């Protein structure tokens, strides 16, 4: 990519967008008496019930003590439960409780509202192209992380 305005603005804009979306999602989630962080925990457990707490902390890039506090609150509300692991007494696995299902339905609608707000004024084909481009950027960075420090990532020719 040639150096220029995109080079000067890309990381700042991406970071600012991330911050603003998090702030907006927190404000909107508060309508349901939940935080964005709690929502993230519920959504991950919904996708992968039976996760170990340690696995979930790693996936959410969260300190285990922070996750434990979130799980305690979600458990107090009756939305998730910890179950022991059959093969390791030290391990807790996380499961949704029936009471979480209606909340997750509302949060799914809220996710759609937040997305619609963010993409307001962008036509659907451009939004799909943007998502595909963001996936490519994510893959570029994921691949670069695999390269030992000091080495340059290998560039594959792009077609299309």
C-alpha positions in Angstrom: 0.0 0.0 0.0 1.5 3.4 -0.9 2.1 5.7 1.9 -0.3 8.6 2.2 -3.4 9.7 3.9 -4.6 6.1 4.6 -1.2 5.3 6.2 -1.5 8.4 8.5 -5.1 7.8 9.5 -5.9 4.1 9.3 -4.8 2.9 12.8 -6.2 6.1 14.5 -9.5 5.8 12.8 -9.8 2.1 13.5 -9.0 2.6 17.1 -11.4 5.5 17.5 -14.2 3.5 15.8 -13.6 0.6 18.2 -13.7 3.0 21.2 -16.9 4.7 20.0 -18.7 1.4 19.2 -17.8 0.0 22.6 -19.1 3.2 24.3 -22.3 3.1 22.3 -22.9 -0.6 22.9 -22.3 0.0 26.7 -25.0 2.7 26.7 -27.4 0.6 24.7 -26.9 -2.6 26.8 -27.7 -0.6 29.9 -31.3 -0.5 28.7 -31.4 -4.2 29.7 -29.5 -3.8 32.9 -26.3 -5.3 31.5 -22.9 -4.1 30.5 -21.1 -4.8 27.2 -18.6 -7.0 29.0 -21.4 -9.1 30.5 -23.1 -9.3 27.1 -19.8 -10.5 25.6 -19.6 -13.3 28.2 -23.2 -14.4 27.6 -22.7 -14.3 23.8 -19.5 -16.4 24.0 -21.1 -19.0 26.3 -24.2 -19.1 24.0 -21.9 -20.0 21.1 -19.8 -22.5 23.0 -21.6 -23.8 26.1 -19.4 -25.8 28.4 -16.3 -23.6 27.9 -13.9 -23.6 30.8 -13.5 -20.3 32.6 -9.9 -20.2 31.6 -10.7 -20.7 27.9 -13.3 -17.9 28.0 -10.9 -15.5 29.7 -8.4 -16.2 26.9 -10.9 -15.8 24.2 -12.1 -12.5 25.6 -8.6 -11.4 26.4 -9.6 -10.8 30.0 -7.9 -11.3 33.3 -9.3 -14.4 35.1 -10.2 -12.3 38.2 -12.1 -9.8 36.0 -14.0 -12.7 34.3 -14.7 -14.3 37.6 -16.5 -11.1 38.8 -18.5 -10.9 35.6 -19.5 -14.6 36.0 -20.5 -14.0 39.6 -22.8 -11.2 38.6 -24.3 -13.2 35.7 -24.8 -16.2 38.0 -26.5 -13.9 40.6 -29.0 -12.8 38.0 -29.7 -16.5 37.1 -28.4 -16.2 33.6 -25.4 -18.6 33.7 -24.2 -21.5 35.9 -20.9 -23.1 36.6 -20.7 -26.8 36.5 -17.8 -28.9 37.6 -15.7 -30.8 35.1 -16.0 -34.6 35.2 -12.3 -35.1 34.7 -10.9 -32.2 36.7 -12.4 -31.0 40.0 -10.5 -27.7 39.7 -12.2 -26.7 36.4 -15.5 -24.9 36.1 -17.5 -25.1 32.8 -20.0 -22.4 31.9 -23.6 -22.9 30.7 -26.5 -20.7 30.0 -29.6 -21.0 32.2 -33.0 -20.9 30.7 -33.6 -17.4 32.1 -30.8 -16.0 29.8 -32.6 -17.0 26.6 -35.1 -14.1 26.5 -32.3 -11.6 27.3 -30.1 -13.0 24.6 -33.0 -12.6 22.1 -33.3 -8.9 23.1 -29.5 -8.5 22.8 -29.6 -10.0 19.4 -32.1 -7.3 18.3 -29.9 -4.7 20.0 -26.9 -5.9 18.1 -28.9 -5.4 14.9 -29.9 -1.9 16.0 -26.3 -1.0 16.8 -25.1 -2.3 13.4 -27.8 -0.4 11.6 -26.9 2.8 13.4 -23.2 2.3 12.5 -23.9 1.5 8.9 -26.5 4.2 8.4 -26.1 5.8 4.9 -23.9 3.0 3.6 -25.6 0.8 1.0 -25.7 -2.9 1.7 -23.3 -3.9 -1.1 -20.7 -1.4 0.2 -21.3 -2.7 3.8 -20.6 -6.3 2.6 -17.5 -5.2 0.7 -16.3 -3.3 3.9 -16.9 -6.4 6.0 -14.9 -8.5 3.5 -12.1 -6.0 3.5 -12.0 -5.9 7.3 -11.8 -9.7 7.3 -8.8 -9.4 4.9 -7.2 -6.9 7.2 -7.8 -9.1 10.2 -6.2 -12.1 8.4 -3.2 -9.9 7.3 -2.6 -9.0 11.0 -3.2 -12.5 12.2 -0.6 -13.8 9.7 1.9 -11.0 10.7 1.6 -12.0 14.3 2.9 -15.5 13.3 6.1 -14.0 11.9 9.0 -13.9 14.3 10.0 -10.4 15.4 12.4 -8.7 13.1 11.2 -10.6 10.0 8.9 -9.2 7.3 5.6 -10.9 6.5 5.7 -12.6 3.1 3.4 -10.9 0.7 1.3 -13.1 -1.5 0.2 -11.7 -4.9 -3.4 -10.5 -4.9 -5.6 -11.1 -7.8 -8.9 -9.4 -8.5 
